[in-house]
Amino acid sequence: MPLKTALTEALGIAVPVVQGGMQWVGYAELASAVSNAGGLGIITALTQPTPEDLRNEIQRCKKMTTKPFAVNLTLLPALVPPDYDAYAQVIIEEGIKIVETAGNSPGPIIRKLKSANTTILHKCTTIRHALSAQKMGVDFLSIDGFECAGHVGEHDIPNFILLRRAAQSLKIPFIASGGFADGEGLAGALALGACGTNMGTRFMCTVESPIHLNVKQAIVKATEDNTELVLRRWKNTSRLFKNKVAMEAKEIEKTSTTGKFEEIASLVSGKRGREVFTTGDVERGVWTAGGVMGLINDIPTCQELVSRIEKEAESAILRMNSAVVFKTKL
């Protein structure tokens, strides 16, 4: 019994599950596997060092799947920002019709993509930002609860509240992100008003995920307690896997008398985080993961995972339906 939502109808996917964009994880191997399984796979644009490298990655993904897939373009503060316009231009030229956006001041990029009839999924951690994105003309909002991995925002609103606020306030469909790993979670998100779920950590821990097996095994062994919030002092709060490096950075953040970011910059560098995924040394640097690790107990293929989520969601929905007792008229 297929699940039919605004997300499956608009994107042409079979299961309302999105693989979120993830730095150093969102390559063609994972994106194509998720799309082939019936979900929406996503290539992360800034994992590619140049716009032309992104073009090559998109072309590689096209050879791996004939199903819809998307590209994530995240706009973050930087001393020397990437050429976001050039990345967007490559996305348009390669005929990508679904883009996940996130980050600061996305208006110009969203307008450029919308002018090419691109479907935009925009990620937000607050209803205020979601309403602003809605005014910009995005098609779907991906609502990130405090449970999510990576950038959690500064407001700490969990999904039970945030998703219901979204249902009350938004006029366009929204996707639930943060804390989802299975079909029961998908069914719960649908009940709260969402049209699907976005999963990052869960898809990191699949056979096709292009990261070292040691990292996947660390996720399986972890519990919901094995994350650390770092960088709040600099209004850039990130949820990271709780390893020695993250804890050291947290301690410096708490005790520093200067408050200079330079004191922890070497600890939270992206270069060291990438080396975690390539070398398998989970203590080499900081890396993002959500508390949803407590729900992850295996390393399935994307096909196995998406099919399982679909069946679990169907069973959960039918179970909830059975709780409704219809009164018969005498």
N, C-alpha and C positions, 0 to 999 in steps of 0.2 A: 504494500500500500504506500505509494510515493507520498512524500511530504511536499505540498504546494504552498509557497509563500510569495510575497512580493519580490523577494530576493531571487528565488529560483525562476520566476516568470521573467523578470527584467534581464537577468544575466544569462539565461539559458543553461543553468546548471541543474543537476539532478537532486542534490542534497544541499540544504541551506547552511553550509559550513564554509568559512573562509579561512585560508591560511594567511595569517597576518604577515606583513612585511617585516623582516628581521635582518639586521646588519650581520654580514658574514654567514648567513644561513639561507637567505632567499635567492638561491641560484636556480638555474633551469632544471636541474635534477629533481629538486623538491617540488617546484611549481608545477612541472608537467605531471609528476606522480599524483599530486593532489587533484589536478584537473582531470586526469584520466580516471581517477576514482569517483568522480562525480561532484567534487567540491570546486572551489575557486582557488587555484594556485596563484601565488604572487611572487614575481621577481622584485628584489630590492634594488632600485636604481643606483643608490650611492654605494652599494657593495662593489659596483664597477667604477674603476678609477677615472674614466672619461666617458663622455656621451657616446663616442664611437665604440667603446667597449660594451656599453649597454646595448647598442645596436646589435653587436655580435651575439650577446647573450640572448636577446629576444629572438634572433634568427635561429639560434641553437635550440631554444625552447619550442619554436614552431616545428622543428624536425622531430620533436619528442611527443607532441600532442596535437591533435586537431580540435581539441575542446577549448572553450574560452579560458584565457588566463589574463592576469592583470599585472600592472607594474606599480610598485609603491614609490612615491616621491615625497620624502620628508624634508621639511625646511627647518633647519635648526641654526641657532646663533653660532657664528664662527668668525675668527679673525680674518680668514680668507675664505669666504663662502664659495661653494661649488657654483658652476654656471648652470643654475636651475633652469633657465630659459632654454639652454641648449639641450639639456636632458629631456625637457618637455617636448622640444621640437623633434627629437629622435623618436620619442614615444608616438607622436602624431604620424611621422613619416613611415613608421613601421606598422601602422594600422591598428595599434592597440586601442581598443574601445572601452576598456575598463581601467581606471586608475584609482589607487588608494592614496590619498593625500593626508598629511599631518604636519604639525608644526606651526611656526610663527608667520603671520602676515601672508597667508596663502592666496590672497585675492587675485593678484596678477596671474599666477600660475593656473588657478582654477578658471579664470576667464579665458585664458589661452586654450586650455584643454576643452572647455565647453564650446568654444567656437569651432572645434573640430568634431562636435557631436560625441564627445567622450562621456561615459557614465562615471560620475565621481562618487567614491566612497570616502568620506572625510572623517578622521578620527578626532574625538574630543573627550576631555575628562570632566567638563562641566556643562550644564544646560545653557549657561550664558554663551559659551563659545559655540555650542551647537546651534543656538538660535541665530548667531551671526553667520555661521556657515550656511544655514538654511536660506538666509537672505541673499547669499552669494549665488545660490542656484544649484548647490550640490544635490545629487540624486538620493543618496543614502548617507546616514550618519552612523559611524561606528562609535558607540558609547563605551568608553574605557572606565570601568570601575576601579576602585582603589586596589583591588586584588591583582591587577594586571602586572606583568613583568615590564621592566624598563621604565620609561617616563610615566609616572603615576599622577603628575600634576601636584598641586599644593593644597588641595581641599579635602582629600581623604574621604570621599563619599563612596561607600560600597555599592555594589550593583543592585541589591534589593531595593535600595532607595533610588539610586540614579536611574535605573531602567523604568521605574514607575513614574518618576518625574519626567522622563523623556516621553513616555506614553501620554502624559497629561499635557505636555507643552509643545510637542513638535507636530508639524503637519505632514512631514515626509517620513518614509519608513526608516527604521534604525536597526542596527546590528548590535548584539550584546558581546562585549569583549572584556576579558579578565576573569579567570577562574573557571574556564570551561574545558572539559576534557572528555566528556562522554554524552550519550544520548539523553540521559536523565537531565543533564544540564541544558541541553538543547530544548527539551520539552519545557523545562522551567522558564527558559528565556522566552519561548513562544507564549507561555502563559502570562508573562509579565509585559507582553506587548511587542517584543522584538520580532523580527522576521528571519532571524538566523543568528549564528554565533561566529565569532572570530577567535581562532586559537593560534597561539604562538608556541608556548612551551610544549604543548602536547605534540605538535608537528615536529618540533626539534627532536623529539624522542621517537623517531620512526626509522625504518631501514634506509629509506631514500634520503633522509636528512644528511647533508654533506659536511657533517662534523664528526669528530673522532668518537669512536665507540666508548671511550672512557667517560666522555661527557654525558652520553646517553645513559650509561650505567649509573653515573652519579645522580642523575635525575630520578631514575627508578628507585635508588636507595634512599633518596631524600624524603623528608616529610614536609608538611605545610609550615613547619617552624624554621625551615632552612633558607630563609631569605633575610636580607638586610636592606634597610632604607638608608641611602647615602646621598650626599650633596644637597640636603635640604637647606643648609646654611646659605647656599648660593642660589636658592630658588630654582633648582634643577633636580628635584628629588627623583631618584631612580631606585627601583627595586632590583637587587642583585642577588645572585647565589651567595649564600653565607660561607665564604671561605676566609682564609687567613688575610688575604689582601683586602677584601671588603671590610673586614673587622678592623684592620689597621687604619684604613682610610676613615672609617667611622670614628675611631678613637681620636685621631688627629683633628677631625672636624669638630668634635665635642670639646677638645681641650686647648685648641690653638688660641693663643692670645692675640695673634695678628689678623686672623680670618682671611689670610691670603690663600687663594686657590692653588698657588704654586706649591704649597706644602704637600698637597696630595696629588698633584697633576700626574706625576710619574706612576702613581699607584693605579689610577683610573684611566690610563691611556688606552686608546682604541687598539693600538699596536699590540699591547700585551694581551688584551681581550681576544683579539683574533688568534694569537698564538695558542690560547687555550683550546680553540676549536681545531687547530691544525696539529698540535703536538699531543693533545690528550692530557696535558698536565693541568688539572682543574684548579691548581693553586697558583698558576703562572700569572694570572691577572684577574680583573673583574669581568663578570659576564652576567647577562640578564636572565632571570628565571622567575616564574611566579609561584605563589603558594600552592597553586594547582598541582605542583609536584607531588603533593600528598595523595592525589588521586591517580597518579600514573604508576603502573605496576609492570609494564611490559614495553617491548620495542617492536611493534607490528609494522607491516608494510602500510603504506597510505591506503591501499585498497582495502585491506583488512580493517583498518581503523575507521574509515568513512562508512563502510558497509555496516560495521558494528554499531556506530553511532546512529545510523538511520534506523536499524532494527530496535535499538534500545529506546530511541525517541518514540517510535510507533507504539511499543509496548507500554511506555509510561503514559502516553496520551490515552490509550485505550483503558489503562488502569484508572486514570483520573475520570474518564467518562463513566466508568462503572460505579463511581461514587454518587452519581446523580440519580436520584430516585424520582421517577415520574409518577405523579398521582393520577389515578384513573377516575374519570367522572362516572358517578353512579347513575 
